[in-house]
Amino acid sequence: MARKPDRNKFLESLNNAVDFFEDYSHNLYNNVIAISHNDADGISSLQIIQNLLHKMKLNYDYFIYNRSVSWANYLSGILPKTPGNKTALIFTDVGSNLAELVPIIKNRKEHFYILDHHEVDYDLVLDELPENLFFVNPTIFGFDGLDHVSGATLAYMFAKKINLSIIKQGWLAVIGIAGDSLKSMEKLQSFNKDIYQEICDEELVIDKEGLILFGNMHNSIKNSLKYSILPFLNGFGSEDDQKIKSFLDKIGINPNKKVVDLDQNEMQIIRKNTNIKLGHFAILPQKQGLLKFAFEHAILLNILSFKNISAAISIIQQKSITRYAKEIYFEYISSLSKNLKLLANELPRYETKKTIFIDAGNSKIPPSDWSDTASFTSVNELLEPSKMLFFGGLEKKTQMVKLSIRCSRKYLESDHKGVNQVINTIKQKLGGTGGGHKLAGGIRLSIPSFKLLMERIDKFI
């Protein structure tokens, strides 16, 4: 049973870190190192912290961590050769791997500020943390790191307490919120909701109501039905253009009209003939085209963060999209839509009482797409949401079975173990490498271990 969030204790923890950083930055730090995650939430968080450090006239460097190596290996190339207290490190959207980090921090003199919203993999006793670690994480006070506080929300709250003018960069927090929550904006909760409302009140972001076809809110209704990824519309998703055009002609809707330009009557007609819902979405008025839409902007950042991190950092500062980014975005969206159609209608599956295994090993879906296909399958509840999804197959290069594991929020509401707990159990019983969070994670297993997993999975869960 989840404990009730303790808002006062969380804010006390945040204020404590803010006070220490303000005090030391005035007379001690001569350099700050910012480290963040390679996704939309992480890049948005990093930009907020960079803006703060610039306003404070502090020298700083930044690094992007993609979790592909251990913290010990990663930090060995970043930390000063000679430990000293004149350097501060600020982690945003990463850093709750305390089992790895605490031993490193204990042996250093630098000050470490960790602003993270991921679950902690550590038997945490706050009073026993190193004195040079200022750890701010809402999950240890009962908040949900997915529903209540994004990484960018936390970075924004920290930065704004130090310099109130950071509120002008609040639109960055909205990109992080949109990319991490995967929800229409009226469904936001707790601090995410509060910050979103604050940014809208400042008119830095415009909240609009309309049809929700995330992934293509900037597009025509024809293309939005075809390439919407949230919701993915089985029967429209990745279907032939002529089929979708005929449907829209039949109900009297101009196929080429932009989704955001549809009037109330047109939206009502579309809703009457589909299961598309109305909801709220965020507009960034200072940007153009695709970048004007917070969710789509976040998806683009996620794509670029894995393909070209320099382009991701550049695009968040730009007003309009480049041709390169536009092509990358369309390629991603069209592939994901096609993959979701394949998964929903064609791929072989094996079900147990508590799980669904989807074999993608011999399918047209490449291993590089397995993670995102699994994520949007789960978010869209294309399969039974009361079961945990194991999606993947044999990687020919490694001869290991790679599995992307996902569950829905509905699944967790039944007091089932989250994905991270299940992965840890599998590793203890069968070996393998991997990790994750409550809703999402991944693991690689030997072929014999995978066969045993198929037999014993319900016991592990």
Secondary structure, DSSP 4 states (H G I P E B T S, - for coil): -PPPP-HHHHHHHHHHHHHHHHHHHHHT-SEEEEEEESSHHHHHHHHHHHHHHHHTT--EEEEEE-SSS-HHHHHHTTS-SS--TTEEEEEES----HHHHHHHHHT--SEEEEE--SPP-S---GGGS-TTEEEE-GGGGT--TTTT--HHHHHHHHHHHH-GGGGGGHHHHHHHHHHHH-S-GGG--HHHHHHHHHHHHTTSSEEEEEE--BT-TTSBHHHHHHH--BT--TTTTT--HHHHHHHHHHTT--TTSBGGG--HHHHHHHHHHS---EEEEEE-TTS-GGGGBHHHHHHHHHHHHHH-HHHHHHHTT-SS--HHHHHHHHHHHHHHHHHHHHHHHT--EEE-SSEEEEE-TTSSS-GGGHHHHHHHHHHTT-S-TTSEEEEEEEETTTTEEEEEEE--HHHHHTTPPPHHHHHHHHHHHH--EEEE-SSEEEEEE-HHHHHHHHHHHHHH-
